[in-house]
Amino acid sequence: MTTTLTAPALSATDRCDRCSAQAFVRVVLPGGTDLLFCAHHWTRHEAVLRPQAVEIVDETHRLVAKP
């Protein structure tokens, strides 16, 4: 088994823990717990979670990216 120290990229099947919309942000907290957020809920909770996070995977740029 390979152990990774970074959170995996988000996929279309990852869902926001607050509203079940597609998640674009993963927040890893101390102890390894991770939270998934849509862009809307990340904006609402970012100020509180950012100082506590061990890692943040922010893929909100994909919302405006052109194919």
C-alpha positions in Angstrom: 0.0 0.0 0.0 1.3 3.5 -0.9 0.7 6.2 1.7 0.3 9.8 0.5 0.6 12.9 2.5 -1.4 15.1 0.2 -5.2 15.1 -0.3 -6.3 13.7 -3.7 -7.7 15.9 -6.4 -11.4 16.5 -6.4 -13.7 14.7 -8.8 -17.3 15.3 -10.0 -18.5 12.7 -7.5 -17.2 14.6 -4.5 -20.0 16.5 -2.8 -20.2 19.5 -0.4 -20.7 18.4 3.2 -23.2 21.2 3.7 -25.5 21.0 0.6 -24.4 18.1 -1.6 -23.5 20.3 -4.6 -20.2 19.4 -6.4 -17.3 20.1 -4.1 -14.5 22.3 -5.3 -12.6 22.7 -2.0 -11.2 20.0 0.3 -10.0 21.2 3.8 -7.8 18.7 5.7 -7.9 19.4 9.5 -5.4 18.2 12.1 -5.9 14.5 12.8 -6.7 13.8 9.1 -10.4 14.7 9.0 -11.3 16.3 5.7 -14.3 18.5 4.8 -15.6 19.1 1.3 -17.2 22.4 0.2 -18.9 23.9 -2.8 -17.6 27.3 -3.7 -20.5 29.0 -2.0 -20.0 27.3 1.3 -16.2 27.6 1.2 -16.7 31.4 0.8 -18.9 31.4 3.9 -16.6 29.3 6.1 -13.1 30.1 4.8 -12.2 32.7 7.4 -12.7 30.3 10.2 -11.3 27.2 8.6 -8.2 28.5 6.9 -6.2 29.1 10.1 -7.1 25.6 11.4 -6.3 23.7 8.1 -3.4 21.5 7.6 -4.0 21.5 3.9 -6.5 23.1 1.5 -7.1 21.9 -2.0 -8.9 24.8 -3.8 -10.1 24.0 -7.3 -12.6 26.8 -7.6 -10.7 28.1 -10.6 -12.4 25.2 -12.5 -15.7 27.1 -12.3 -14.5 29.7 -14.7 -12.1 27.7 -16.8 -13.0 27.3 -20.5 -12.8 23.8 -22.0 
